């Protein structure tokens, strides 16, 4: 089980990869696709496809998490570049990028199923950040 992190910012997603890797350990492949090829803010379908294929080269399945709306458009194009067999091994989550990635990494690190990893990531949608009185 691997994780692909997509962001408009390479700095953001590279830092998140470092954070997630500390939680997940060495057994969970993590790839990133952040920014454009020329270093600007944005997303790149070829970079996304490459990240997904890189994770699938190391893991049976991949969970993809992304930041903002237009990243989904680039992801759709990237998924079209994959073979049918590759696409069948990929799940995309609408979970919050940071919290979802951390929760997914914990589950992936203990060998949870793809469904359980997705559920963990998506539980971040309702996760409180501050203690409630």
Wavefront OBJ file of the C-alpha trace (Angstrom):
o trace
v 0.000 0.000 0.000
v 1.503 3.295 -1.093
v 0.485 6.938 -0.931
v 0.651 9.665 -3.587
v 0.463 13.294 -2.479
v -0.537 15.980 -4.993
v -0.305 19.718 -4.394
v 0.015 22.932 -6.327
v 3.179 23.567 -4.296
v 6.228 21.322 -4.464
v 7.480 22.788 -1.183
v 4.227 21.941 0.588
v 4.002 18.390 -0.718
v 7.694 17.611 -0.170
v 7.423 18.736 3.455
v 4.280 16.685 3.887
v 6.051 13.651 2.412
v 8.756 14.012 5.064
v 6.141 14.212 7.809
v 4.149 11.254 6.472
v 7.296 9.156 6.005
v 8.132 9.584 9.693
v 4.702 8.265 10.624
v 4.557 5.497 8.011
v 8.102 4.198 8.178
v 10.157 2.805 5.340
v 7.664 0.121 4.297
v 5.085 2.546 2.861
v 6.123 4.052 -0.474
v 5.242 7.736 -0.729
v 5.481 9.764 -3.916
v 4.745 13.412 -4.586
v 3.668 15.513 -7.518
v 3.819 19.171 -6.644
v 4.049 22.242 -8.797
v 4.755 22.466 -12.494
v 7.779 21.268 -14.428
v 9.205 24.795 -14.453
v 8.814 25.294 -10.691
v 5.665 27.399 -10.658
v 2.564 26.812 -8.566
v 0.215 24.424 -10.312
v -0.161 20.775 -11.126
v 1.125 18.577 -13.915
v -0.636 15.484 -15.234
v 2.632 13.855 -16.393
v 4.212 14.394 -12.954
v 1.112 12.943 -11.287
v 1.093 9.887 -13.573
v 4.802 9.353 -12.886
v 4.255 9.544 -9.118
v 1.388 7.056 -9.241
v 3.334 4.645 -11.424
v 6.330 4.970 -9.105
v 4.258 3.943 -6.104
v 2.571 1.128 -8.031
v 6.043 -0.153 -8.902
v 6.638 -0.642 -5.181
v 3.176 -1.468 -3.833
v 0.078 -3.419 -4.840
v -2.212 -0.403 -4.438
v -2.033 3.369 -4.092
v -4.093 5.994 -2.330
v -4.002 9.458 -3.900
v -4.663 12.620 -1.877
v -4.740 16.103 -3.357
v -5.083 19.709 -2.326
v -7.250 22.074 -4.368
v -9.874 21.729 -7.079
v -7.813 22.059 -10.232
v -5.483 19.316 -8.999
v -8.432 16.991 -9.613
v -8.457 17.992 -13.280
v -4.766 17.171 -13.670
v -5.334 13.917 -11.791
v -8.126 12.930 -14.192
v -5.780 13.436 -17.145
v -3.015 11.494 -15.365
v -5.338 8.575 -14.646
v -6.147 8.391 -18.361
v -2.418 7.915 -19.034
v -2.374 4.780 -16.849
v -3.249 1.323 -18.068
v -6.568 -0.193 -17.026
v -4.699 -2.555 -14.705
v -2.863 0.345 -13.057
v -6.047 2.408 -12.654
v -7.751 -0.534 -10.935
v -5.092 -0.381 -8.215
v -5.575 3.339 -7.463
v -8.076 5.033 -5.158
v -8.544 8.780 -4.877
v -9.672 10.343 -1.612
v -11.358 13.677 -0.990
v -9.850 13.737 2.508
v -8.020 16.855 3.701
v -4.504 16.561 2.342
v -2.427 16.894 5.528
v -4.625 15.184 8.093
v -5.792 12.548 5.618
v -2.239 11.707 4.600
v -1.097 11.264 8.187
v -4.060 9.066 9.152
v -3.712 7.022 5.958
v 0.000 6.533 6.605
v -0.649 5.147 10.076
v -3.082 2.576 8.701
v -0.877 1.707 5.730
v 2.082 1.167 8.055
v 0.228 -1.559 9.959
v -0.769 -3.372 6.773
v -4.408 -2.270 6.655
v -6.479 -2.900 3.542
v -6.967 -0.187 0.959
v -10.564 0.263 2.131
v -9.374 0.790 5.712
v -6.660 3.213 4.634
v -9.193 5.214 2.623
v -11.634 5.217 5.547
v -8.909 6.471 7.884
v -7.979 9.281 5.499
v -11.588 10.314 5.045
v -12.227 10.315 8.792
v -10.016 13.414 8.837
v -12.885 15.326 7.239
v -14.648 15.553 10.602
v -11.580 15.527 12.835
v -11.529 18.317 15.425
v -8.301 20.288 15.575
v -8.968 21.984 18.886
v -10.280 20.484 22.098
v -13.962 21.155 22.574
v -15.296 22.276 25.951
l 1 2 3 4 5 6 7 8 9 10 11 12 13 14 15 16 17 18 19 20 21 22 23 24 25 26 27 28 29 30 31 32 33 34 35 36 37 38 39 40 41 42 43 44 45 46 47 48 49 50 51 52 53 54 55 56 57 58 59 60 61 62 63 64 65 66 67 68 69 70 71 72 73 74 75 76 77 78 79 80 81 82 83 84 85 86 87 88 89 90 91 92 93 94 95 96 97 98 99 100 101 102 103 104 105 106 107 108 109 110 111 112 113 114 115 116 117 118 119 120 121 122 123 124 125 126 127 128 129 130 131 132 133
